Amino acid sequence: MSDVVAMMIAVAAGAADAGADVAGVGPLRLCAPVPAHAVRPTAARNGNARHIRTTEQELAIRAVPGAGRGRIAGQLLTESMLLSMIGGAAGIAVAYALPHGLVALDPLKIARVGDVAIDGRVLAFTAAVAFVTGVLFGTVPALHASRLELQPALKEGGRHSPGGTGWLRRVLLIGEVAASVVLVAAAMLLSRSFARLLDVDAGFNPAHVLTLRTSLPEANYPDAAAMARAYSDVGRRLRESPGVTAAGAVTGLPLASTRGDWSIVLEGDPPTGRLNRAADWQVVTPGYFEALGTPLRAGRTFADADRADTLRVIVINDTMARRFWPGRNPLGRRLTMGRNDRWITVVGVVGDVRHRGLAEPARAEMYRPHTQFRYGDTTGPAVSTMTFVVRMVADPLAATSYARAAIAAVDPGLGISDVATMNQVVADATSDRQLNMLLFLLLGGLALVLATVGVYGVVAYSVTQRTHEIGVRMAIGARSRDVARMVLGDGGRMAVAGVAIGSVIALAGARLIRGLLFEVSATDPLTFAVVGGGLLVLTLLASYVPARRATRVDPMIALRGA
């Protein structure tokens, strides 16, 4: 498990500066403390293994030839540190390969994961964690060896009572189960949140859609009319290309950008004292809504006939229609934008599109045709940078060559950038949340495995230590199912304690993950019930093999071995 610690340190520390923020919490920064939780099962496995392997008889035999207690203790401590350092080195190797594996998760496109690197900070911190883990959990068997009484240990043939250091193994195992609850609960919450996020109606159909950006230099296009003609010509040529069903341009793609609010005044508002109305806005060309797959609710969208010298028109979304004209038909209504006193007529209503992200509710939004929009007033500049959206019958990437040809036909000096399918745009918008989910799923899964193996190891060790006791019980009439119930109860009690402690910790720390969840409560009772119940079932299954072996103990052999 030390390799997992190193791997998580590499991802968290090496990529902390690369991750974008989600709800004010950087996803990789949120995961940065996770290695501390991973150290618990690491330490538990290390310390538990040392106790199981190092029996009193073995230590006593080492001491008989004259090896001092200090020398034996030092040897045990060295072995423990060596195991931890080997695990840390293996972890660095895994961490080095992890970013390449994440990059290979195409088309998920986890943002900037390629920037993750193993630097000096990661190496130093990993070495420190491995060293401290080895020292802390090698000290207990070392101290135990220094206090060992040789003659009783040799006479008992290595047989232990269930007491002694057994409490430490149980405490470590309970902590292991508790850490598993925390990690698995977080992973389940993030997974459910991500699934709900992907079910959100974004307001468009991303299938078979290509996006690409181009910009008209003001030096070559000194007036707004020239820019409008250029974008109209490119759009027309794209729509005439084979396999293209629709094409248009927009100032900012959904999920990726927004223009911000623009103050508006509705016809009929009082002339004095503004009502502080505002709506988000975009500038588009004809064919954009059809290319994106945004449904038309009422009226019409823009056409080539909407020119600078015709009726000034605007298309609004559902939310804007409901907010500013509740219960009324918004078509034909008029408004002004900012200080401009020229009326703009609503000619269409389209579905809501989530420009600010899938997790953000739709806002009031209005769309202006590129041919009519000017910054400031009628003499202001037009929009010079636009992103084309091209809908294809089949492979959207095939439209790349058509776009290059269409743009080159209008102006050979123009280029394109940010070429991506709309599915990639959606994946990029959710990549931070997906990375959180993957990391917690990885740690949660490993913690589950360790907790299960840990329960098996502790219960099996307890059965071995209590062989004489089990033999006595069976000799005086205990049935096999009574012995099995005793062993299963031993593992079950530790699991219940771990689940209870882990649930309390997870609930107390719920606020840390709340900002990363979507339509899922950080204290969702169903999640905690499934996690707790699942862990209890796993621990009982892990205890089953030792319990079954305990029922097969021959009382006569067990009593003779005493």
Buried (B, 14 or more C-beta within 10 A) or exposed (E): BBBBBBBBBBBBBBBBEBBEEBBEBBBBBBBBEBBEBBBBBBBBBBBBBBBBEBBBBBBBBBBEEEEEBEEBBBBBBEBBBEBBBBBBBBBBEBBBEBBEEBBEBEEBBBBBBEEBBBEEEBBEBBBEBBBBBBBBBBBBBBEBBBEBEBEEBBEBEBBBEBEEBBEBBBBBBBBBBBBBBBBBBBBBBBBBBBEBBBEBEBBBBBEBBBBBBBEBEEEEBEEBEBBBBBBBBBBBBBBEBEBBEBBBBBBBBBBBBBBEBBBBBBEEBEEEEEEEBBBBBBBBBBBBBBBBBBEBBBBBBBEEEBBBEEEBBBBBBBBBBBBBBEEEEBBEBBBBBEEBEEEBBBBBBBBBBBBBBBBEEBBBBBBBBBBBBBEEEEEEBBBBEBBBBBBBEEEBEBBBEBBBEBBBEBBEEBEBEEBBBBBBBBBBBBBBBBBBBBBBBBBBBBBBBBBBBBBBBBBBBBBBBBBBBBBBBBEEEBEBEEBBBBBBEBBBEBBBBBBBBBBEBBBEBBEEBBEBBBEBEBBBEEBBEBBBEBBBEBBBBBBBBBBBBBBEBEBEEBBEEE
